[in-house]
């Protein structure tokens, strides 16, 4: 089952982030890095800011920085706390602008890198 059969095409803003299927607000944000997974509860969300190339999310215990292009769509989805998962692409996906197992060219809004910093 593909993502387009779960979420209507109008709600698919990127292959690099997933929105809640039914438009509801998920309990947590899953940040899927290449070698690590972070689960941050939305009730600890403090603020977000950014533009088309950079988005910063602040939670009570962690900061998440997302770089890429077309990220204003991500910022709008974060404002409604509808984002379920952020997915860091592989190095080759980010470098060559491709996504998925078939390595097809992707030109939509996309994430190049994600970093997560724990506050002390």
Order of alpha helices (4+ residues) and beta strands (2+ residues): alpha-beta-beta-beta-beta-beta-beta-alpha-beta-alpha-beta-beta-beta
